[in-house]
Amino acid sequence: MVSLVGAIGLLVLVTVNTAIAAVSTRFFRQRLDTDWGSVVYVVLLTPVALLATTLAISGVLNLGADLGSQSLALLVAIALPLVLGVSVDFFWMPAPDEIELPDTMQE
């Protein structure tokens, strides 16, 4: 049975990983000129960052709950935040082309 502290720790882990996934997705979409380049970077590099964060939060800080299996832990700690972060960026944030940036050229 999962304790209240374990459930709160798991919620913190999912929230932090979702924020990292959303920010990295936005970063890759803004910086890369191709559509497929941002997809490849999000699929390949973001899970590595999420794994490092998961190891830091659940290992070093000892937050989170014992979910019973490794596959369920990877699903909850990495796959779910990755999907949530990408969906936050695609569905609730304006497209990078729609954002007007101020002119920073000094004459």
ZIGIDA-V681945 format. One line per field, one symbol per residue. ss: DSSP state (a for helix, b for strand, c for the rest). phi: phi as a letter, one per 20 degrees, with the letter a starting at -180 (. if undefined). burial: 1 if it has 24 or more other ideal C-beta (glycine too) atoms within 12 Angstrom, else 0. A space follows every 10 residues. Layout:
BEGIN
ss=???
phi=???
burial=???
END
This chain:
BEGIN
ss=cccaaaaaaa aaaaaaaaaa aaaaaaaaaa acccaaaaaa aaaaaaaaaa aaaaaaaaaa ccccccccca aaaaaaaaaa aaaaaaaaaa aacccaaacc ccccccc
phi=.eefffffff ffffffffff ffffffffff eeeeffffff fffeefffff fffffffeef eldocfeocf ffffffecff ffffffffff eddffgfeee effdfdd
burial=0000000011 0111111111 1111110110 0000000100 1100011011 1011001100 0011101000 0010011111 1111110010 0000000000 0000000
END
